[in-house]
């Protein structure tokens, strides 16, 4: 590509996201202090706490944070496992969730 010229995406490339029904739903991270982590995401990134749930019979709690509703926006799911106060680097990641038409 010549220096100084910008690449112009094709019309087809610009239309594809409008037709695609796949969507990145959320990423899950395990955390050692749920309230402190919620405070970080809301105060530093400006995310909103969308919902929080506690599942005592399975010994964990979740919080879902994002910039908009889960039905249409990517969210971060934070999971606190009872009694676990920290994770080694790389061990707190849970999974990515992606929606597909089928």
C-alpha positions in Angstrom: 0.0 0.0 0.0 1.3 3.4 -0.9 2.4 5.6 2.0 -0.2 8.2 3.0 -3.2 6.4 1.4 -5.9 4.9 3.5 -7.4 1.5 2.9 -11.1 1.7 2.1 -13.2 -1.3 3.2 -15.5 -2.8 0.6 -19.2 -2.3 0.9 -19.6 -6.1 1.4 -17.2 -6.0 4.4 -19.1 -3.1 6.0 -22.5 -4.9 5.6 -21.4 -8.3 7.0 -21.6 -7.3 10.7 -25.2 -6.1 10.2 -26.2 -9.6 8.9 -24.1 -11.7 11.2 -26.1 -13.2 14.2 -23.0 -14.4 16.2 -22.2 -12.3 19.2 -19.6 -12.2 21.9 -21.6 -12.5 25.1 -19.2 -12.4 28.0 -15.9 -13.3 29.5 -15.6 -14.9 32.9 -12.9 -14.1 35.4 -12.5 -15.6 38.9 -11.7 -13.0 41.6 -10.7 -13.1 45.2 -12.7 -10.0 46.4 -15.9 -9.5 44.5 -16.9 -6.2 45.9 -13.4 -4.7 45.4 -13.4 -5.9 41.8 -16.9 -4.5 41.1 -15.7 -1.1 42.5 -12.7 -1.2 40.2 -14.7 -2.0 37.0 -17.4 0.6 37.8 -15.1 3.4 39.0 -12.1 2.9 36.6 -13.9 1.7 33.5 -17.3 3.3 34.0 -19.1 -0.1 33.7 -22.4 -0.6 35.4 -23.3 -3.5 37.7 -26.0 -5.2 35.8 -26.8 -8.0 38.2 -25.4 -9.9 41.1 -26.3 -13.4 42.4 -25.2 -15.6 45.2 -25.3 -19.4 44.9 -24.6 -20.6 48.4 -25.3 -24.2 47.7 -22.5 -24.2 45.1 -20.3 -21.8 47.2 -19.9 -19.0 44.7 -21.2 -15.6 43.7 -21.4 -13.8 40.3 -21.5 -10.2 39.2 -22.2 -9.1 35.7 -20.9 -5.8 34.5 -21.1 -3.9 31.2 -21.8 -0.7 29.3 -25.3 -1.8 28.3 -27.8 -4.5 28.7 -26.7 -8.1 28.4 -29.2 -8.8 25.6 -27.2 -6.5 23.3 -23.8 -5.7 24.8 -20.7 -7.7 25.9 -20.4 -8.1 29.6 -17.8 -9.2 32.1 -18.9 -12.0 34.5 -16.9 -12.0 37.7 -17.0 -15.1 39.8 -16.1 -15.3 43.5 -15.6 -18.9 44.8 -16.1 -19.0 48.6 -12.9 -19.0 50.5 -10.5 -18.3 47.6 -8.9 -14.9 48.1 -6.5 -14.9 45.2 -5.4 -16.6 42.0 -2.0 -16.9 40.4 -1.5 -15.0 37.1 -3.3 -16.9 34.4 -5.4 -19.1 36.6 -8.4 -16.8 37.1 -9.7 -16.9 33.6 -12.9 -18.9 33.1 -14.2 -18.8 29.5 -15.5 -16.7 26.7 -19.2 -17.1 25.7 -20.2 -16.6 22.1 -23.8 -16.8 20.7 -24.5 -18.4 17.4 -27.7 -18.8 15.4 -27.8 -22.6 16.1 
